[in-house]
Amino acid sequence: MADLEYTVRDGIGTILLNRPRLKNAFTLGMIDRWAEALRSARTDPDVRVVVVTGAGDAFCSGIDLATFDAEATGPLAVKSLLTDRIHRVAHAVEELDKPLIAAVNGIAVGAGMDMALMCDVRLLARSARLSEGYIRIGLVPGDGGCYYLPRLVGMAKALELLWTGDFVDADEARRIGIADHVHPDEEFPDAWRRYARRLAEQPPVNVRMIKRAAHQSARADVRTALDLISSHMAVVHATHDSAEAMAAFRERRAPVFEGR
């Protein structure tokens, strides 16, 4: 079996990190396939939602340290390792205008936690534990932790977690804003699939426009944001799915959306 598996079913693209013996620590080959899967999902009409999860009892323990040691032969090599390879996932995430869910089923450490933070929504199993962890091995957050974490928990709490490398359990992660939902371990696989299906059943054009508008509005003034959303409203109102949603509402039936 591949170290990273990407499958599409029922509108859900699932990226499975599949090195359970090593807590799904990623290799550079996995990073390449991860970025490719995200880029494929962006343009694939059969994909409406993307989920990232881990095999076994872990989400991701970060980069395989043997890989890091082999590549980290000097300052330029370390920078290239990040900017030319590992950061390709973050760049692909930035370009994805479909929902991206992290289904965190165990530990998420270092870049593994960063990979969860860059998703739109984080669903955690009760046994999940997260740590930035870089400082414990003499490094700094290399995959966006300093960018994503303060936006979720505030600067003071983010710095505390980044400075100490402390672990956060699922309930604390939800309390401080990292986790959106926490589920018992035995219910977790069904819970994240149920959540993903719910999003996949929404009108896909609307979902994508909402995500784009939300992200763009976070960087814009209110007049610009309102002007943008008025254009989005005009576009979605003219779609087949908009008419289907209205008809289904009036007829008290479940709508069937086609993404057009």
Buried (B, 14 or more C-beta within 10 A) or exposed (E): EEBBBBEBEEBBBBBBBBBEEBBBBBBBEBBBBBBBBBBBBBEBEEBBBBBBBBBBBBBBBBBBBEBBEEBEEEEEEBEEBBEEBBBBBBEBBEEBBBBBBBBBBBBBBBBBBBBBBBBBBBBBBBBBBBBBBBBEEEBEBBBBBBBBBBEBBEEEBBBEBBEEBBBBBBEBBBEBBBBBBBBEBEEBBEBBBEBBBEBBBBBBBBBBBBBEBEEBBEEBEEEEBEEBBEEBBEEBEEBEBBEBBEEBEEEEEEBEBEBE
